[in-house]
Amino acid sequence: MSRLPTWLEPAFPHVKRAHRFATRRLGAVTRSSTWPGTGLPHIGTSSVDETARLDPAVVVRPLAPARPAPRTEPTGHWFWQGLGQYDEPRRFLLSISDGLVVGDYAAHVTSRGVLDYETSEYYGVAGWREHPIYLRTRMPEPTPVDGSLLSLATRGTGGNYYHFVMDLLPRWGVFSEALERGLVDGPPDHFLLSRGSRYQEELLDKLGLAQVSTLRPRRDLALRADTLLVPSMTNPDTMAPPWTTRWLSTTLPPRAAASTLPSRIYITRGSRKNTRRLVNEDEIFAVLEKQGFVKIDCGTLSVQEQIDHFAAASVIAAPHGAALTNLNFCSPGVRVLELFAPRYLNKCFWAIASNIPESTYAHLVGTSARPVREGNPMGGVQDDITVPVADFEAALNALLGGAVGAVPTDLPGAMPGRSEE
């Protein structure tokens, strides 16, 4: 998801550093003796355990501990180094009496003014002192909420398919698990979540949440609930914990028979500039078409149709984009080729593919007129992609060769998936 106007995106790394600096400096002021006048949290914590220690109105109900979930790193590019060692986050339900939730990023604050960062994490910041809540000079006047409020919203879930599916929906899964175990008395009185778009309404309907009492997060909104219920963030670092993929694929199963849908699909991002489109898509798709691929535009499909197509596919090729969130619904043995621009590689869909048993993931990085040095920030969020046809043919042939034998070791980016859950 782009967070800057296109013309400003080359400056993204510098803007992000300035944002972090500003929150620390401004926060140092607003957390000082003037705190009672601003309403802003005067202190924060890195874990819910510390939050509960500082405020007796906070109760932590544990569901599952953190556990190792190592992945095999793709080869052929420095970006992937060090991503293989990964711990799946713990799952829990936080209950805050007289709790406060603030803004469209859903920051959770106790009645004693403690910001719980573990349930309020934000993009690319290092701890609670850099949370964007401290770009405010004053808290919005809280709106009281009678009864219990279940906070499912978090950063990015207002208008991004990936974050809605990977961050918001699994929080409902965490709460449902707590409900099944008898750790809460019953469903909440109200829900905090974004809704209104077609995909949001379709997904909520599938989960039986179409008619719930809904409060929608806004930047200028603060809600104080009698009881604020906050499920843990299952995907805070976009590493797609295995539990999340298992829960999504079980909760949102395919309905169409796989035999009625194409087994090899290419996911297009259209032709609009600065959207991570594949610039030479006609040339690339001509190669794919010879191998039996069908072009799919997920923006024209319902959520169920997307689930069905991905569940039926044995091979998927696509430029990096939110439609690949549907990899969660793929069947064992799927093979994936993801295309990137040189200034923006992203780990999120490799991580999902890693959760699919016996899968194979490969990536191909396109060309760029701009030099990209090793270790450079991946700031070209919306860069369009150009892939040399010869390179693409080689990568595709190597990936397809894995259907009848071992994954070729000379394919940059090739990575076998997990063989078991």
C-alpha positions, 0 to 999 in steps of 0.5 A: 500500500502506497503511503505517499503521493507518487512524486514523493515516493523516492523520498520515502526512506527519508520521510519515514526517518523524519516521521520517527524523529518527530514522534520521539521529539514531540512525544517527549513534550506531550508525555511530560508534566503537561500530560493531564491536559493533552490526554495522551498516554504518558507511558508505553510498554513493549508487552501486554505483561508489562501493561498488566503489571502497570494497570490492574484494570488489564487482564491477559488471557493467553491462548498459545505461546510464541514458537519457532516457525523457520522458513527456507530463505530464497536465494539470488538476492540480498533482500532475503538474508536473515528472514528464515529464522522466525518466531510465530507470535503468541496469541492472547486476548487482552481485556481493559476495563475503562479502556481507550482506543484511538485513531484509525491505527487503533492505539490501545490505552489503559485508564491509567494512560498506558499505551500498550504497544504489543497490540498497537504496533505501527509500520516501521517504527521502533517501539511505543515512543515512535508511535504516531499517536505522539504526532498529536498535541491533544487527544480527541474527546473520548466517546463513551461506549456502553458494554464491551467493544472488540477492537479488530482494526489496526494499521492498514485495515481501512482500505487495503485487502492484504491488511484486512485479510491478514491483520483484521480477520485473524484477530476475530479468529483469536477472539473466537478461539477465546470464546470457544475455550470459555475465556470470555462470557460471550460475543462483544456488544460492539465491534471496531472495524472498517467496512463499506467496500465490496471485499470487506462486506463479503468477508464479514458476511462469510464470517457471520459479522454482516449485522454486528454493531459496528464502530468505524475507526477514524483518525479523529475518533477516540472511544472509551469502552466499559470493557475493551477487548483486544486480540493479539496481532497475529501478523505484526511484521508481515511474516504470515504466521502459519496459524494465520494461513491455517485459520484463513484456509479453514474458515474461508474454504473454496466452493467451486470444483477445481476441475472447472477452473484453470490450473495455471493463472497469471494475476494482472495488475492492469495498465495504470502507471505507478501501480506495480503494473508489469510494463511489458505484460503483453510480451510476458503473457504471450510466453505464459499463454503458450504454457496454458496460463489464463489471465485473471484480474482479481479486481473483477472477481468476488472474494469467493471467486478469488478463493476458488481460483487460487485453491484450484491453481497449481502454478501462479505467476504475478507481479507483487500485489495484494491479490497474492494474499489469496495464496493463503487458500492454495492447495499443497504443491502450488508453485509461485513466481512473484515479480518485483521491481528492483527498488521494492521487494517484499517478504509478505507473499513468500511468507504465505507461500511458505505455509503451504505444504510442498509448495515452491516459491520463486521470485524474479527481479526486473530491470531498473535505470536507477542503481540499487545498491545492496542494503538500500531501503526498499522505498519504491513502493509503487514502482512499475515492473519490467522483466526481460522476456528471456529472463522470465522464460528461464525462470518460468521453465525452471519453475515448471520443471519442478512439477516432475522432479526436484526444484532446480538449484540454479533458479534464483529465488527458488525455495521449496515450501514446507512439507508438513503443517 
